[in-house]
Amino acid sequence: MKLLIAGGAGYLGSALIPRLLERGYKVDVVDIFWFGNHLPRAVGIIKKDIFHLTSVDLEPYDQVIFLAGLSNDPMAEFSPSKNFVFNAAAPAYLAYIAKNAGVQRYIYACSCSVYGYTENELYDESRPVSSSFPYGISKLQGEQAVIQLQDENFSVISLRKGTISGYSPRMRLDLIINTMFLSAIRDRDITVNNPSIWRPILSIDDAGTAYIRAIEAHPKTSGIFNIASGNYTVGEVGDLVKSAVEERLGGRVNLVIKHIQDFRNYKVSFEKAAKVLSFHPTGHVKSIVNDLIDNMEKFSDWDNPLYSNIKTFRNMETSIDVHNMVGTVLGAA
Ligand SMILES: NC(=O)c1ccc[n+]([C@@H]2O[C@H](COP(=O)([O-])OP(=O)(O)OC[C@H]3O[C@@H](n4cnc5c(N)ncnc54)[C@H](O)[C@@H]3O)[C@@H](O)[C@H]2O)c1
């Protein structure tokens, strides 16, 4: 089976793709390499913006996976216009040309942030979505566009993922547990901005497994699935990261508890993914911290701006390339 992964050079793709190669899939990646290339040599590389692909380019593939776009709230808020182009229009365009090319399945990287601020109830996929911020709105727009293209010859699966953490060859230190881990080892403290809010946490290993289950699901399977390893309050995440670091690395880590208002608060049910995709997560906060500790020498240049999406994006914004690229995209659209 031949797969095309758009945005596959990012944090999730760089951890997932070695596992796909191991399972015997042929993998090509189309990416504009904002964060460099950490992919195995066996991957076919197409250095292009998604908008410069056509249906003919997609004919060789059985499945297309969308992992691209602006992948967090700070990037989306820094540039809302680019956020809506890359997060809503790009997945819709890619699904449209994939269907025209006869691709059998399209898998879309959605996010639980579409749930916005909920009232401490467990949300399944049938519950109303309510995000009023650019990232959540655009992830929902992308999902709505791609999901309505599904039919009996074109399977569409949207994975609404919790916040991923853990080690990837393309490292990010701007994700909840990764950020807490960094400050625990560098500053010996962990700041918890609001201990009461809920977040679904997803180990990068479980995230990869969810994509494998989706790729290998029955050909007629389509739909929207919440994907997480577990639901935690941010206060509990802080406690668990602190104790896991103290246990493995010794010394004392202090907690700094604040009560800053957050615009996201949600916990999700992932029963549908268990029932339909056979997705059974095994990760938890301690296993994520252990994964980070096992690999910490590989990202010891902690202050590298490439580990922070918003720092890299802000730096790129001042360069002519991004302006030209987005100008071309908007012009082409
Ligand atoms: N990381 C998380 O916690 C998380 C949680 C939920 C959903 N998601 C979604 O999962 C996907 C992958 O997340 P990630 O953390 O790996 O992101 P990432 O920022 O590490 O990687 C995104 C990749 O997409 C590429 N890209 C962006 N726009 C492109 C375009 N127009 N054409 C070609 N390539 C393009 C970038 O160069 C980069 O390599 C994203 O869509 C994100 O919104 C991530």
The ligand as an ORCA input file, in Angstrom:
! r2SCAN-3c Opt
* xyz 0 1
  N       0.740     18.022     18.247
  C      -0.449     17.957     18.855
  O      -0.567     17.930     20.098
  C      -1.710     17.904     18.012
  C      -2.945     17.678     18.662
  C      -4.102     17.647     17.882
  C      -4.033     17.825     16.514
  N      -2.812     18.056     15.915
  C      -2.757     18.227     14.463
  O      -1.932     17.179     13.960
  C      -1.168     17.643     12.833
  C       0.313     17.357     13.066
  O       0.758     18.031     14.238
  P       2.321     18.202     14.528
  O       2.467     18.482     15.987
  O       3.052     17.081     13.906
  O       2.606     19.550     13.710
  P       4.008     20.210     13.246
  O       3.801     21.686     13.365
  O       5.148     19.579     13.957
  O       4.123     19.783     11.699
  C       3.365     20.337     10.686
  C       4.102     20.075      9.376
  O       3.268     20.521      8.286
  C       4.095     21.187      7.324
  N       3.203     22.088      6.585
  C       2.440     23.103      7.079
  N       1.700     23.649      6.104
  C       1.995     22.979      4.954
  C       1.559     23.084      3.598
  N       0.665     24.014      3.230
  N       2.060     22.224      2.683
  C       2.972     21.269      3.040
  N       3.431     21.134      4.322
  C       2.955     21.967      5.247
  C       5.172     21.881      8.176
  O       6.340     22.145      7.403
  C       5.433     20.823      9.258
  O       6.460     19.925      8.864
  C      -1.508     19.121     12.666
  O      -2.525     19.230     11.671
  C      -2.092     19.518     14.015
  O      -3.046     20.571     13.900
  C      -1.656     18.079     16.643
*
